[in-house]
Amino acid sequence: GCTLECYDKEIFNMTDRIFQSTGEAFIVSKRDWCCGYPLLHTGQIDQAKEIVEDNVSAIESLGIQKVVFSCPHCYEIFKFEYPEILRKKPNFEVVHTAEYFLDLIKNEVLKPKLPVSIELTYHDPCLIGRRGGRIYDPPRDILRSIPSVKLVEMDRRMGNAWCCGAGAMVKKAYPDFARWTATQRLEEVESIGVYTLVSACPMCKSSFSDAVKAEGKKIKIFDLNELLAESLGLK
């Protein structure tokens, strides 16, 4: 995902280290093409279609069977919008890292062993939640697999989770509104007496981190893969 490559190398590096530790055969794309999400969601359909066609052609030409995403924006558009744009389903499976890593944990390929003594709450990203696949349990199951993690739930969660404010290019077009939205969520975190917020989306992490700085709050923001990598001894 562009967000990881360009804006959050920490999540990118931790995710890459987790993959390296699995022994699974994988490649990381060296191409600079975006998934097309920004173009599609700003109405530039023809330009987005060119990217979609090129991405699918490049992946299929390599005989790739499964594409794993740590960015919900990429995941959602590949899984649900690419088939609509192309009028056919690509010849590869699309999964999010939360699904993929949980499967490896269940099969004991990944073994979170090091304790991460932290009380936290989990924020459901819109694009792997109500808009994309309803991936609600896998991130929570990964957190529960990490020794010494205590998960405290917010009232608004899963399908009713409050948005971080960054999706669908809102943060670019309406930054003040996006910051207000993120701040509302941070206040909800504080209301349950927790000061660590974890999500599984780099844009959520970015949006909340910016709001923390702007509002002078003491909440720590992490991506799910960062905590998993720490428990695996990879951080």
Secondary structure by P-SEA (a helix, b strand, c coil): ccccccccaaaaaaaaaaaaaacccccccccccccaaaaaaacaaaaaaaaaaaaaaaaaaacccbbbbccaaaaaaacccccccccccccbbbbcaaaaaaaaaaaccccccccccccbbbbbbccccccccccccaaaaaaaacccbbbbbcccccccccccccccccccccaaaaaaaaaaaaaaaaaacccbbbbccaaaaaaaaaaaaaacccbbbbcaaaaaaaaaccc
